[in-house]
Amino acid sequence: MRRGVGGKPDPIEYKGKKEKLSELKQLEDEGKIDLYYLDESGFCGIPCVPYGWQEIGEYLSIDSRRTKRLNVLGIMNRQNTLHAYVSEQTINSDVIIACIDTFFAVVERPTVIVVDQASIHTLQCHFREN
């Protein structure tokens, strides 16, 4: 079992975004831009077990304890260069903007960051030109 995304994307919109991403990858391959992807995740001592199996009559358990959640926001390129930002605070659009600003402080050439449409990614638009 695994979680699925809600709904299907509009086919025309999806095709356009896929084409735009291909253009960005081409520009990166030509050395004209740097292309990164942004996402975040969180970790805590209470495991998420979406599936499992055990032999009949066998009892399996996973140790669990309440801990603070550790949130990680990552900005990574196709060459696996990762810029990670770790925090115990909730990641919201303000945190994302602060991380992007920190990231762009070391950027040396035109750079594009691709994000998905998670609500915290789309609450505010933030553009910066170097």
Secondary structure, DSSP 8 states (H G I E B T S, - for coil): -----SS---HHHHHHHHHHHHHHHHHHHTTS-EEEEEEEEEE-SS---------TT------------EEEEEEEETT--EEEEEESS---HHHHHHHHHHHHTT--S-EEEE----HHHHSS------
